[in-house]
Amino acid sequence: MSFNEVNLYYLGQGLGILAFFIGLTVFIQRDDKKLKIRLVIYTACMGLHFFLLGATPAGISASLNSVRTLVSIYFRKSVMMYIFITLTLTLALPNIHHWMELLPVIATIMSTVAFFKFTELKLRITMWLSTVGWVIYNFWIGSVGGTLIESSFLLINGVAIYRFAVLKKKGIDPFAKQK
């Protein structure tokens, strides 16, 4: 690695660590809009993180995740979902050189469906499942911040899903708007 490549690598890892701290607050949100706004910031940082690490398919997927999440706040039409799925496949697939690089693409498609079709508990469960792919990929690529945050997402979102499910079972709507 050249000096510039080493600097970009460490800058990328630092950005991943910053994204970790931003991401810690994402899934504790009861409000879907607040969850999505925090995800926009987090995934934008992760997109740049992956590009700096030379992980182009993941950089494309994460960057598209950021734009897609922002769009899904305001437009929940199926056509937008199909546009983002098509963009993900068109931009990421030609850059794949190893089967492991399919994981962020699959995870991105799962979360795209979740953001345009699901809300509340179903949204969070689908996001949890897509996170499994990101955890495996981040570990494989050697992303310290990515592995930390996605593993944290599994735990935080998993606990939140459990808590919300328990509340629903008790007849309490955990997603009711707070006054």
URPE-V650636 format. One record per backbone hydrogen bond with DSSP energy under -1.0 kcal/mol. CO is the residue of the C=O (numbers start at 1). NH is the residue of the N-H. E is the energy in kcal/mol with one decimal. If there is no record, write none. Layout:
co:CO nh:NH e:E
co:CO nh:NH e:E
This chain:
co:2 nh:6 e:-2.3
co:3 nh:7 e:-2.3
co:4 nh:8 e:-2.5
co:5 nh:9 e:-2.3
co:6 nh:10 e:-2.5
co:7 nh:11 e:-2.5
co:8 nh:12 e:-2.8
co:9 nh:13 e:-2.6
co:10 nh:14 e:-2.4
co:11 nh:15 e:-2.3
co:12 nh:16 e:-2.0
co:13 nh:17 e:-1.9
co:14 nh:18 e:-2.2
co:15 nh:19 e:-2.5
co:16 nh:20 e:-1.7
co:17 nh:21 e:-1.6
co:18 nh:22 e:-1.9
co:19 nh:23 e:-3.2
co:20 nh:24 e:-1.2
co:22 nh:25 e:-1.1
co:23 nh:26 e:-1.8
co:26 nh:29 e:-1.3
co:31 nh:35 e:-2.2
co:32 nh:36 e:-2.4
co:33 nh:37 e:-2.5
co:34 nh:38 e:-2.1
co:35 nh:39 e:-1.9
co:36 nh:40 e:-2.1
co:37 nh:41 e:-1.6
co:38 nh:42 e:-2.4
co:39 nh:43 e:-3.1
co:40 nh:44 e:-1.8
co:41 nh:45 e:-2.0
co:42 nh:46 e:-2.3
co:43 nh:47 e:-2.4
co:44 nh:48 e:-1.9
co:45 nh:49 e:-2.3
co:46 nh:50 e:-2.7
co:47 nh:51 e:-2.2
co:48 nh:52 e:-2.5
co:49 nh:53 e:-1.4
co:50 nh:55 e:-2.8
co:51 nh:54 e:-1.1
co:54 nh:56 e:-1.2
co:55 nh:59 e:-2.4
co:56 nh:60 e:-2.8
co:57 nh:61 e:-2.5
co:58 nh:62 e:-3.0
co:59 nh:63 e:-2.3
co:60 nh:64 e:-2.7
co:61 nh:65 e:-2.3
co:62 nh:66 e:-1.9
co:63 nh:67 e:-2.0
co:64 nh:68 e:-3.2
co:65 nh:69 e:-2.7
co:66 nh:70 e:-2.0
co:67 nh:71 e:-2.7
co:68 nh:72 e:-2.5
co:71 nh:75 e:-2.8
co:77 nh:81 e:-1.2
co:78 nh:82 e:-2.4
co:79 nh:83 e:-2.1
co:80 nh:84 e:-2.3
co:81 nh:85 e:-2.3
co:82 nh:86 e:-2.4
co:83 nh:87 e:-2.6
co:84 nh:88 e:-2.4
co:85 nh:89 e:-2.4
co:86 nh:90 e:-2.9
co:87 nh:91 e:-2.7
co:88 nh:92 e:-2.4
co:89 nh:93 e:-1.3
co:92 nh:95 e:-1.7
co:93 nh:96 e:-1.6
co:98 nh:101 e:-2.0
co:99 nh:102 e:-1.8
co:100 nh:103 e:-1.4
co:102 nh:106 e:-2.9
co:103 nh:107 e:-2.8
co:104 nh:108 e:-2.2
co:105 nh:109 e:-2.1
co:106 nh:110 e:-2.4
co:107 nh:111 e:-2.5
co:108 nh:112 e:-2.2
co:109 nh:113 e:-2.3
co:110 nh:114 e:-2.2
co:111 nh:115 e:-2.6
co:112 nh:116 e:-1.7
co:113 nh:117 e:-2.3
co:114 nh:118 e:-2.0
co:119 nh:123 e:-1.4
co:120 nh:124 e:-2.0
co:121 nh:125 e:-2.5
co:122 nh:126 e:-2.1
co:123 nh:127 e:-2.2
co:124 nh:128 e:-2.2
co:125 nh:129 e:-2.2
co:126 nh:130 e:-2.2
co:127 nh:131 e:-1.9
co:128 nh:132 e:-1.1
co:130 nh:134 e:-1.5
co:131 nh:135 e:-2.8
co:132 nh:136 e:-2.0
co:133 nh:137 e:-2.3
co:134 nh:138 e:-3.1
co:135 nh:139 e:-2.3
co:136 nh:140 e:-2.2
co:137 nh:141 e:-2.7
co:138 nh:142 e:-1.2
co:138 nh:143 e:-2.3
co:143 nh:147 e:-2.5
co:144 nh:148 e:-2.5
co:145 nh:149 e:-2.9
co:146 nh:150 e:-2.5
co:147 nh:151 e:-2.0
co:148 nh:152 e:-2.1
co:149 nh:153 e:-3.0
co:150 nh:154 e:-2.1
co:151 nh:155 e:-1.9
co:152 nh:156 e:-3.7
co:153 nh:157 e:-2.5
co:154 nh:158 e:-1.6
co:155 nh:159 e:-2.6
co:156 nh:160 e:-2.5
co:157 nh:161 e:-3.0
co:158 nh:162 e:-2.2
co:159 nh:163 e:-2.8
co:160 nh:164 e:-3.1
co:161 nh:165 e:-2.5
co:162 nh:166 e:-2.4
co:163 nh:167 e:-2.3
co:164 nh:168 e:-2.4
co:165 nh:169 e:-2.3
co:166 nh:170 e:-1.5
co:167 nh:172 e:-2.9
co:168 nh:171 e:-1.6
co:173 nh:176 e:-1.5
